[in-house]
Amino acid sequence: MVGSYTTYKLTTHTTLDFFDGITEFSVERRYSDFSWLRGRLVHYYPKLKVPALPEKTLMGVFSPEFIEARRYQLEQFLSLCVEQPRIRRDSTFHTFLAADTEKMAR
């Protein structure tokens, strides 16, 4: 399965004005996108405790049990991020939550 990967559907529900009045939207993200986000947040906010991501692994990554466990861990990562006001207001975080796949690739 060279070149295969799992995507996770993120659905955001918000009342914040950051998203031009849009209150619900969905995007798909790979683990590497979460890693990109965390790296940017750590770079921009070195004094903040940016939550950790689940460990990257190569074994069993396509089993339903692994995918569900990883999904839950990534959900916890995002929940901890939104609890921090600086991250919640960050434009990189907003891009991660709302940008389409093509924009994320750039």
Number of C-alpha atoms within 10 A of each C-alpha: 5 4 4 7 11 12 15 16 12 18 13 13 11 13 10 12 9 14 15 7 10 13 13 12 14 14 16 17 18 13 18 12 15 16 15 14 17 20 13 14 21 14 11 13 13 10 8 13 12 17 15 14 16 16 7 11 7 6 8 10 14 14 9 10 11 13 16 13 12 19 18 12 16 19 14 15 18 17 12 16 20 13 10 13 9 14 19 17 13 13 12 18 20 14 14 20 21 20 17 14 12 7 10 14 8 5
